[in-house]
Amino acid sequence: MVHGIGGMARAGVVGTGLIGGSVLLRLRDAGLDVNAWDPDPTTRRYLQEQGFACPDTVEEAVTDRDVVFLCGPLPTLPEMLCRVGVATAEECVLTDVGSTKLELAAFATAQGFGHRFVPGHPMAGADRAGITSASAALLDRAAWVLCPDPSGMAAFRRLAPLIIEAFRARLVPMSPAQHDTVVALSSHVPHLLAGALAGAVQEAPLRDAVLGLAAGSFRDGSRVAAAPAERTANMLLSNQERVIEELARVTAFLEGLAEAVRAGDVEALALQYRKAASARAALSGRRFVAGEHNSSVAGDVAAEVAYLWGLGAAGGYLSGCRVRAGTVSYVAHLPANPEQA
């Protein structure tokens, strides 16, 4: 593929664990020229054996790239952003796959990379880790958050087509603050709940008997407790304030359930569960209406960003982004029944 996707034919992936490795495999399948780098020498040798260009230094891996994905652990991203930013050309778009966005976005701006760094987060994963667990299919059709900013719209417009086309992603545009608030309840608190459930069983007097009778409800509810512990801890602490806020919301609802159980109140208990069931039903029954939105490349960038942030906040996503003849065209999808979405 000579011209790549969105004009980007040469990619770099820095950090090749589960997510980074899956990004790497998918970009290669999409026809891009992909370099890789990982801090672990054994992983680098493995990638070289698999036919990837994987030099010994990150600077060698990213020097001539059109786009670089930063996929290392959350605590390493600020330093790596600086190293990669210095080693790449001004035209190179930088993005990441970390599970929180606000702090890194602010850091990128403060370091002078905000105009070409687009914070990102694919909403997919597994309870495994490492390059040998990676799969080109792991991120297929995932909801993939990108955080456009008025100073970096040129970078966003170049990156969006690549994410949509290479990964067949549902691209969800949000502000970094919106993202961190939403994932606190949709992803981070569920990790706390899974850890609490599995941890309580681990400490139960009849642990083995409980595990012997564990069925779907326990397996589904505790699945992410098996994720690498340090990775989970980094994720929760990087979004500490919002996680605590949303945990309080969940705790209040749980206390309502517990109070109904203590009181033996069937109606109150059933009412709470009907309320919960409506959200669960909406998760699988969401319908969307598609439309097109056009903006001038040289027009009101703030208005364009406001439109994109509003789309994500409303539960919508993009399935197309094209820049042609001075116009950027978005194919957008909004929930058909927002109150039920």
C-alpha positions as CSV (number, residue, x, y, z in Angstrom):
1,M,0.0,0.0,0.0
2,V,1.8,3.1,-1.2
3,H,-0.4,5.8,0.1
4,G,-1.6,4.1,3.3
5,I,-4.8,5.2,4.9
6,G,-5.4,8.9,5.2
7,G,-2.1,9.5,3.6
8,M,-0.3,7.6,6.4
9,A,1.6,4.5,5.1
10,R,4.4,4.2,7.8
11,A,3.5,3.5,11.4
12,G,5.3,2.8,14.6
13,V,4.1,1.0,17.6
14,V,5.9,1.6,20.9
15,G,5.2,-1.0,23.5
16,T,4.0,-4.4,22.2
17,G,2.0,-6.0,25.0
18,L,-1.6,-7.2,24.6
19,I,-3.0,-3.9,23.1
20,G,0.2,-2.7,21.4
21,G,0.9,-6.1,19.9
22,S,-2.7,-6.2,18.6
23,V,-2.4,-2.7,17.1
24,L,0.9,-3.9,15.4
25,L,-0.7,-7.0,13.9
26,R,-3.7,-5.2,12.6
27,L,-1.8,-2.4,11.0
28,R,0.4,-4.9,9.2
29,D,-2.7,-6.7,8.0
30,A,-4.1,-3.3,6.8
31,G,-1.0,-3.0,4.5
32,L,1.0,-0.4,6.4
33,D,4.7,-0.4,6.8
34,V,5.0,-0.9,10.6
35,N,8.0,-0.7,12.9
36,A,7.9,-1.9,16.4
37,W,9.8,-1.3,19.6
38,D,9.5,-2.7,23.1
39,P,11.7,-2.1,26.2
40,D,12.1,-5.9,26.7
41,P,15.0,-7.4,24.7
42,T,13.3,-10.8,24.6
43,T,10.1,-9.3,23.1
44,R,12.2,-7.4,20.5
45,R,13.9,-10.7,19.5
46,Y,10.5,-12.4,19.2
47,L,9.2,-9.6,17.0
48,Q,12.2,-9.8,14.8
49,E,11.7,-13.5,14.4
50,Q,8.1,-12.8,13.4
51,G,9.4,-10.6,10.5
52,F,8.9,-7.1,12.1
53,A,11.4,-4.3,12.0
54,C,12.2,-3.9,15.6
55,P,15.4,-2.0,16.3
56,D,17.1,-1.7,19.7
57,T,16.2,1.9,20.3
58,V,12.9,3.6,20.2
59,E,14.4,6.5,18.3
60,E,15.4,4.2,15.4
61,A,11.9,2.7,15.3
62,V,10.0,6.0,15.0
63,T,12.3,8.3,13.1
64,D,10.6,8.2,9.7
65,R,7.1,7.3,10.7
66,D,3.8,9.1,9.7
67,V,2.0,8.0,12.9
68,V,3.2,6.5,16.1
69,F,1.1,4.6,18.7
70,L,2.3,4.8,22.3
71,C,1.2,1.6,23.9
72,G,3.3,1.1,27.0
73,P,2.0,1.1,30.7
74,L,0.3,4.3,31.8
75,P,3.2,5.5,34.1
76,T,5.7,5.3,31.2
77,L,3.7,7.4,28.6
78,P,4.7,10.9,29.5
79,E,8.5,10.2,29.2
80,M,7.9,8.1,26.1
81,L,5.8,10.8,24.5
82,C,8.7,13.2,24.9
83,R,11.3,10.8,23.5
84,V,9.1,9.9,20.5
85,G,8.1,13.5,20.0
86,V,11.7,14.7,19.8
87,A,12.7,11.8,17.4
88,T,9.8,12.3,14.9
89,A,9.1,15.0,12.4
90,E,6.5,17.7,12.9
91,E,4.2,16.0,10.4
92,C,4.2,12.7,12.4
93,V,0.9,12.2,14.3
94,L,1.2,10.8,17.8
95,T,-1.5,8.9,19.7
96,D,-1.8,6.5,22.6
97,V,-4.0,3.7,23.8
98,G,-4.0,4.5,27.6
99,S,-7.1,4.1,29.7
100,T,-7.1,7.7,31.0
101,K,-6.7,10.8,28.9
102,L,-6.8,14.1,31.0
103,E,-3.4,14.1,32.5
104,L,-1.5,12.9,29.4
105,A,-3.4,15.4,27.2
106,A,-2.4,18.3,29.5
107,F,1.2,17.0,29.6
108,A,1.4,16.8,25.8
109,T,0.2,20.4,25.5
110,A,2.6,21.6,28.1
111,Q,5.5,19.9,26.3
112,G,4.6,21.5,23.0
113,F,3.2,18.3,21.3
114,G,-0.5,19.1,21.6
115,H,-0.8,20.1,18.0
116,R,0.1,16.6,16.8
117,F,-0.8,14.4,19.8
118,V,-4.3,12.9,19.7
119,P,-5.2,11.1,22.9
120,G,-6.8,7.7,22.2
121,H,-8.3,4.7,23.9
122,P,-9.6,1.5,22.2
123,M,-12.3,0.0,24.4
124,A,-11.2,-3.6,24.2
125,G,-8.9,-5.9,26.1
126,A,-8.5,-9.3,27.8
127,D,-7.5,-10.8,31.1
128,R,-4.1,-11.7,29.5
129,A,-0.9,-9.8,28.8
130,G,2.1,-9.8,26.5
131,I,2.8,-10.0,22.8
132,T,1.9,-13.7,22.6
133,S,-1.6,-12.9,23.7
134,A,-2.0,-10.2,21.0
135,S,-4.4,-10.7,18.1
136,A,-5.1,-8.8,15.0
137,A,-8.8,-9.4,15.7
138,L,-8.8,-8.1,19.4
139,L,-9.7,-4.5,18.4
140,D,-12.0,-5.3,15.5
141,R,-15.1,-3.1,15.5
142,A,-14.2,-1.7,19.0
143,A,-15.4,1.6,20.2
144,W,-12.2,3.7,19.9
145,V,-12.1,7.1,21.7
146,L,-10.1,9.9,20.2
147,C,-9.9,13.3,21.8
148,P,-9.9,16.1,19.3
149,D,-8.6,19.5,20.3
150,P,-8.8,22.8,18.5
151,S,-5.0,23.0,18.3
152,G,-4.7,19.5,16.9
153,M,-7.5,19.2,14.4
154,A,-5.2,18.6,11.5
155,A,-3.7,15.6,13.3
156,F,-7.2,14.3,14.3
157,R,-8.5,14.5,10.7
158,R,-5.5,12.4,9.5
159,L,-5.7,9.8,12.3
160,A,-9.5,9.3,12.3
161,P,-9.7,7.6,8.9
162,L,-6.8,5.3,9.8
163,I,-8.6,4.2,13.0
164,I,-11.9,3.7,11.3
165,E,-10.6,1.9,8.2
166,A,-7.8,-0.2,9.6
167,F,-9.6,-1.4,12.7
168,R,-13.2,-1.0,11.4
169,A,-13.7,1.0,14.6
170,R,-16.6,3.0,15.9
171,L,-14.7,6.2,16.5
172,V,-16.1,8.0,19.6
173,P,-14.9,11.7,19.8
174,M,-14.7,13.1,23.3
175,S,-12.9,15.6,25.4
176,P,-10.3,14.1,27.8
177,A,-12.4,15.1,30.8
178,Q,-15.6,13.5,29.2
179,H,-13.6,10.3,28.5
180,D,-12.2,9.9,32.0
181,T,-15.6,10.5,33.6
182,V,-17.4,8.0,31.3
183,V,-14.8,5.2,31.7
184,A,-14.8,5.6,35.4
185,L,-18.3,4.1,35.5
186,S,-18.1,1.9,32.3
187,S,-14.7,0.3,32.9
188,H,-12.8,1.3,36.0
189,V,-15.5,0.8,38.7
190,P,-16.4,-2.6,37.2
191,H,-12.8,-3.6,37.8
192,L,-13.2,-2.6,41.5
193,L,-16.5,-4.6,41.7
194,A,-14.9,-7.7,40.0
195,G,-12.0,-7.5,42.4
196,A,-14.3,-7.2,45.4
197,L,-16.4,-10.2,44.3
198,A,-13.5,-12.4,43.6
199,G,-11.5,-11.2,46.6
200,A,-14.5,-12.0,48.9
201,V,-14.7,-15.5,47.5
202,Q,-10.9,-16.0,48.0
203,E,-11.3,-15.1,51.7
204,A,-14.6,-17.1,52.2
205,P,-14.5,-20.0,54.7
206,L,-16.1,-22.3,52.0
207,R,-14.0,-20.9,49.1
208,D,-13.6,-24.2,47.2
209,A,-17.3,-25.0,47.6
210,V,-18.2,-21.6,46.2
211,L,-15.9,-22.0,43.3
212,G,-17.4,-25.5,42.7
213,L,-20.8,-24.0,42.2
214,A,-19.7,-20.8,40.4
215,A,-21.8,-20.3,37.3
216,G,-22.2,-17.6,34.7
217,S,-23.1,-14.8,37.1
218,F,-19.9,-15.2,39.1
219,R,-17.7,-15.8,36.0
220,D,-19.0,-12.8,34.2
221,G,-18.9,-10.6,37.3
222,S,-15.4,-11.5,38.2
223,R,-13.7,-11.9,34.8
224,V,-11.6,-8.7,34.8
225,A,-10.3,-9.5,38.3
226,A,-7.9,-11.9,36.5
227,A,-6.3,-9.0,34.6
228,P,-2.7,-8.2,35.5
229,A,-2.9,-6.6,39.0
230,E,-0.3,-3.8,38.4
231,R,-2.0,-2.8,35.1
232,T,-5.4,-2.5,37.0
233,A,-3.8,-0.6,39.8
234,N,-2.2,1.9,37.4
235,M,-5.5,2.4,35.6
236,L,-7.5,3.0,38.8
237,L,-5.0,5.4,40.4
238,S,-4.6,7.4,37.2
239,N,-8.3,8.2,37.3
240,Q,-8.5,8.3,41.1
241,E,-10.9,11.2,41.7
242,R,-13.5,10.2,39.1
243,V,-13.3,6.5,40.2
244,I,-14.1,7.5,43.8
245,E,-17.0,9.7,42.6
246,E,-18.6,7.0,40.5
247,L,-17.9,4.3,43.1
248,A,-20.0,6.4,45.5
249,R,-22.9,6.3,42.9
250,V,-22.6,2.5,42.6
251,T,-22.3,2.1,46.4
252,A,-25.5,4.2,46.9
253,F,-27.4,2.0,44.5
254,L,-26.0,-1.2,46.1
255,E,-27.1,0.1,49.6
256,G,-30.6,0.6,48.2
257,L,-30.6,-3.1,47.1
258,A,-29.2,-4.1,50.5
259,E,-31.8,-2.1,52.4
260,A,-34.6,-3.7,50.4
261,V,-33.2,-7.2,51.2
262,R,-32.9,-6.3,54.9
263,A,-36.5,-5.1,54.9
264,G,-37.8,-8.1,53.0
265,D,-39.4,-5.6,50.6
266,V,-40.1,-7.5,47.4
267,E,-41.5,-4.5,45.5
268,A,-38.6,-2.2,46.3
269,L,-36.1,-4.9,45.3
270,A,-37.9,-5.6,42.1
271,L,-38.2,-1.9,41.3
272,Q,-34.4,-1.5,41.6
273,Y,-33.7,-4.5,39.4
274,R,-36.2,-3.3,36.8
275,K,-34.2,-0.1,36.7
276,A,-31.0,-2.0,36.3
277,A,-32.4,-4.3,33.7
278,S,-33.3,-1.3,31.5
279,A,-29.7,-0.3,31.2
280,R,-28.6,-3.9,30.5
281,A,-31.3,-4.2,27.8
282,A,-30.3,-0.9,26.2
283,L,-26.7,-2.2,25.9
284,S,-27.7,-4.8,23.4
285,G,-30.7,-3.1,21.9
286,R,-29.2,0.2,20.9
287,R,-30.3,1.5,17.4
288,F,-28.6,4.4,15.6
289,V,-29.5,6.9,13.0
290,A,-26.7,7.9,10.5
291,G,-26.2,11.4,9.1
292,E,-23.4,13.5,7.6
293,H,-21.8,16.6,9.0
294,N,-19.6,18.9,7.0
295,S,-17.1,21.5,8.2
296,S,-14.8,23.8,6.4
297,V,-11.1,22.9,7.0
298,A,-10.4,26.6,7.3
299,G,-13.6,27.3,9.2
300,D,-14.6,27.5,12.9
301,V,-12.4,24.8,14.5
302,A,-13.9,25.4,17.9
303,A,-17.4,24.7,16.5
304,E,-16.2,21.5,14.9
305,V,-14.7,20.3,18.1
306,A,-17.8,21.2,20.0
307,Y,-19.9,19.1,17.5
308,L,-17.5,16.1,17.9
309,W,-17.5,16.3,21.7
310,G,-21.3,16.6,21.7
311,L,-21.6,13.5,19.5
312,G,-19.5,11.4,21.9
313,A,-21.3,12.7,24.9
314,A,-24.7,11.8,23.3
315,G,-23.6,8.2,22.9
316,G,-22.8,8.6,19.2
317,Y,-19.8,7.6,17.0
318,L,-18.2,8.2,13.6
319,S,-17.9,5.6,10.9
320,G,-16.3,8.0,8.4
321,C,-14.0,11.0,8.1
322,R,-12.8,12.4,4.8
323,V,-11.1,15.6,3.9
324,R,-11.5,16.7,0.3
325,A,-11.6,20.1,-1.5
326,G,-11.3,22.1,1.7
327,T,-14.2,20.2,3.5
328,V,-14.1,17.6,6.2
329,S,-17.0,15.3,6.1
330,Y,-18.0,13.1,9.0
331,V,-20.4,10.1,8.9
332,A,-22.0,10.2,12.3
333,H,-24.3,7.8,14.1
334,L,-26.6,8.9,17.0
335,P,-28.8,6.8,19.2
336,A,-32.3,6.6,17.7
337,N,-33.8,6.7,21.2
338,P,-31.4,8.6,23.4
339,E,-33.4,8.1,26.6
340,Q,-33.1,4.4,26.2
341,A,-29.5,4.4,25.0
